[in-house]
Amino acid sequence: MMLEKYAKIFDIGLQNTVVYRWNFLLRSVFGIVPLVGAVFLWKAIFHSKGAPINGYDYSSMIFYFLLTVFLENLITPTEDEWQIAAEIRDGRISAYLTKPLNYLGYRIMLFLSYRLLYITVVLVPIVILAWIFRDLLRMPEHAITWLAFVASTAMAAFLQFFIAYSLAMIAFWVLEISTIVFILYSFEFFLSGHVFPLDVMPASLQGFVHWSPFTYELFFPAQVFMERVQGAGLVQGLAIQAAWLLVSWLSARALWSKGVR
């Protein structure tokens, strides 16, 4: 009965996503546009420098950005925090309190349904880009890497979701959360590896990068797939990522409980 209930929520999420088809399609396709800019930017950088940067040559750098585009479209929440905050602000959240469902579970189902459709639409242009840059792609050589990558990607998805959910919970106390969201996401965009691989940052900042939760939202799964982190480093990284996932989940539950009270 419970599985049927949440399966129905998943189905409703799929239906809601395609209501505004062109908005969805345009957002999906243009999500890969930053990769084009990255290709030209790093080509110019490597051409002028004429040497690898912290172990990255032009091929591995473009491969990194191909991975980040794929991962971002696969796991990054889209407007979840705004939707949840709007439900709290407008009082619609009260309707869910009288229904036999867990609100966090409800939002997770909607998140998963949206990501499924999003990556399905974006997969075609991503495959085209992969074919164009096929000479730059380097698949993992070890089977354990694939398992670690799947685990890391799943944890990164839920880490991002629980952070977005926790931000939305602030709407219980603050009328407009946009300023807080934009400030946090500005740091997140820079510190999660969207702009450049975090291991090209100065050595003095690597300690912060290693322990920051933002590192494990995007950069770390990409590093796992590229096999730039292995052995004890891989185990430690997965453990830190799991710890941040647990913290974000506990934070989401605590804020919801306190907000409802």
C-alpha positions in Angstrom: 0.0 0.0 0.0 2.8 2.4 0.9 4.7 1.6 -2.2 1.6 2.2 -4.4 1.1 5.5 -2.7 4.6 6.8 -3.4 4.6 5.3 -6.9 1.5 7.4 -7.6 3.2 10.5 -6.3 6.1 9.7 -8.6 3.6 9.4 -11.5 2.0 12.7 -10.6 5.4 14.3 -10.6 6.1 13.1 -14.1 2.7 14.5 -15.3 3.3 17.9 -13.6 6.8 18.2 -15.2 5.5 17.9 -18.8 2.6 20.4 -18.3 4.8 23.2 -19.6 6.6 21.2 -22.2 8.5 24.0 -24.0 9.7 25.5 -20.7 11.0 22.1 -19.7 12.6 21.3 -23.0 14.3 24.6 -23.4 15.7 24.5 -19.8 16.9 21.0 -20.4 18.7 21.7 -23.7 20.2 25.0 -22.7 21.6 23.3 -19.6 24.5 22.1 -21.7 25.3 25.5 -23.1 28.0 26.4 -20.5 30.0 23.4 -21.7 30.5 25.2 -25.1 32.0 28.2 -23.3 34.2 26.0 -21.1 35.6 24.3 -24.2 36.7 27.6 -25.8 37.9 29.1 -22.5 40.2 26.2 -21.5 41.4 25.8 -25.1 42.6 29.3 -25.0 44.1 28.9 -21.5 46.1 25.7 -22.4 47.2 27.3 -25.7 48.7 30.3 -23.9 50.1 28.3 -21.0 51.5 25.4 -23.1 51.7 23.0 -20.1 49.4 20.9 -17.9 47.7 22.5 -14.9 47.9 20.5 -11.7 47.8 17.2 -13.7 45.1 18.3 -16.1 45.9 18.6 -19.8 43.3 19.9 -22.3 41.8 16.5 -22.9 41.3 15.7 -19.2 39.9 19.2 -18.5 37.3 18.9 -21.2 36.5 15.4 -20.0 36.0 16.8 -16.5 33.5 19.4 -17.8 31.6 16.8 -19.8 31.2 14.8 -16.6 30.0 17.8 -14.6 27.4 18.7 -17.2 26.1 15.1 -17.2 26.1 14.9 -13.4 24.5 18.3 -12.9 21.6 17.4 -15.2 21.3 14.0 -13.6 21.3 14.9 -9.9 20.8 18.7 -9.3 17.4 19.7 -7.9 15.5 22.3 -9.9 13.2 24.8 -8.1 12.5 22.3 -5.3 13.3 24.8 -2.6 11.2 27.5 -4.3 8.2 25.2 -4.6 8.4 24.0 -1.0 8.9 27.6 0.3 5.9 28.7 -1.7 3.8 26.0 -0.2 4.8 27.0 3.3 4.4 30.7 2.7 1.0 30.3 1.1 -0.3 28.0 3.8 -0.8 25.1 1.4 1.6 23.0 3.5 -1.3 22.5 6.0 -3.1 20.2 3.5 -0.3 17.8 3.6 -0.3 17.5 7.4 -3.8 16.0 7.3 -2.8 13.4 4.7 -1.4 9.9 5.4 2.0 10.6 3.9 5.4 11.8 4.9 6.1 15.2 3.3 9.8 14.6 2.9 9.1 11.3 1.2 6.5 13.1 -1.0 9.1 15.7 -2.1 11.7 13.0 -2.7 9.4 11.3 -5.1 8.7 14.5 -7.0 12.5 15.2 -7.1 13.2 11.8 -8.5 10.5 12.0 -11.1 11.7 15.4 -12.4 15.3 14.2 -12.6 14.3 11.1 -14.5 12.5 13.2 -17.2 15.3 15.8 -17.2 18.1 13.4 -17.9 16.0 11.6 -20.5 15.6 14.7 -22.5 19.2 15.9 -22.0 20.7 12.5 -22.7 20.5 13.0 -26.5 22.5 16.2 -26.7 24.9 14.8 -24.1 25.5 11.6 -26.2 26.1 13.9 -29.2 28.7 15.9 -27.3 30.3 12.7 -26.1 30.6 11.5 -29.7 32.1 14.8 -30.8 34.6 14.7 -28.0 35.0 10.9 -28.1 38.8 11.1 -28.4 38.9 12.8 -25.1 36.9 10.3 -23.1 38.6 7.9 -20.8 36.4 5.3 -19.2 37.4 3.8 -15.8 39.7 0.9 -15.9 38.6 -0.8 -12.7 35.2 -2.3 -11.9 35.3 -0.9 -8.3 35.4 2.6 -9.8 32.0 2.1 -11.4 30.5 0.9 -8.1 32.1 3.8 -6.2 30.9 6.3 -8.9 27.3 5.1 -8.6 27.3 5.3 -4.8 29.0 8.7 -4.9 26.5 10.0 -7.5 23.5 8.8 -5.5 24.8 10.4 -2.3 25.6 13.6 -4.2 22.0 13.8 -5.5 20.4 13.3 -2.0 23.0 15.7 -0.4 21.9 18.4 -2.9 18.2 17.6 -2.3 18.4 17.7 1.5 20.3 21.0 1.4 17.7 22.5 -0.9 14.9 21.1 1.4 16.6 22.5 4.5 16.8 25.9 2.8 13.1 25.8 2.0 12.3 25.1 5.7 13.6 28.6 6.5 10.3 29.8 5.0 8.7 28.8 8.3 10.4 31.8 9.9 11.4 34.1 7.0 8.9 35.5 4.5 11.2 35.6 1.5 14.2 33.1 1.3 15.5 34.2 -2.1 18.4 36.3 -0.6 19.6 33.4 1.6 19.3 30.9 -1.3 21.2 33.1 -3.8 24.0 33.7 -1.3 24.4 30.0 -0.5 24.2 28.9 -4.1 26.8 31.5 -5.1 29.2 29.8 -2.8 28.0 26.4 -3.9 28.4 27.1 -7.6 32.1 28.1 -7.0 32.9 25.5 -4.4 31.3 22.4 -6.0 33.5 22.4 -9.1 31.2 24.1 -11.6 33.8 26.7 -12.6 37.0 24.7 -12.5 38.2 21.5 -10.8 38.8 22.2 -7.2 42.2 20.5 -7.1 43.7 23.3 -9.1 43.1 25.7 -6.2 46.1 26.6 -4.0 47.4 24.1 -1.6 46.5 26.3 1.3 42.8 25.9 0.4 42.9 22.1 -0.1 42.1 21.4 3.5 38.9 23.3 3.3 38.0 21.7 -0.1 38.6 18.3 1.4 36.1 18.8 4.2 33.6 21.1 2.6 30.1 19.6 1.8 30.0 21.4 -1.5 33.0 19.4 -2.8 30.9 16.2 -2.6 27.9 17.6 -4.5 29.6 17.5 -7.9 33.4 17.6 -7.9 34.0 14.3 -6.0 31.8 12.1 -8.1 33.6 13.4 -11.2 37.0 12.7 -9.6 35.9 9.2 -8.8 34.9 8.5 -12.4 38.2 9.9 -13.7 40.0 7.7 -11.2 41.9 10.7 -9.8 41.0 9.5 -6.3 41.7 5.8 -5.4 42.5 3.5 -2.5 42.4 5.0 0.9 41.5 8.5 -0.5 38.5 7.0 -2.2 37.3 5.3 1.0 37.8 8.4 3.0 36.0 10.6 0.5 33.0 8.3 0.4 32.9 8.3 4.2 33.0 12.1 4.3 30.3 12.3 1.7 28.1 9.8 3.6 28.7 11.9 6.8 27.5 15.1 5.1 24.5 13.3 3.7 23.6 12.1 7.2 24.0 15.7 8.6 21.9 17.2 5.8 19.1 14.6 6.3 19.1 15.2 10.1 19.0 18.9 9.4 16.1 18.6 7.0 14.1 16.5 9.5 14.9 18.7 12.5 13.9 21.9 10.6 10.7 20.4 9.4 9.7 19.2 12.9 10.5 22.5 14.5 8.8 24.5 11.7 5.6 22.5 11.9 5.5 22.9 15.7 
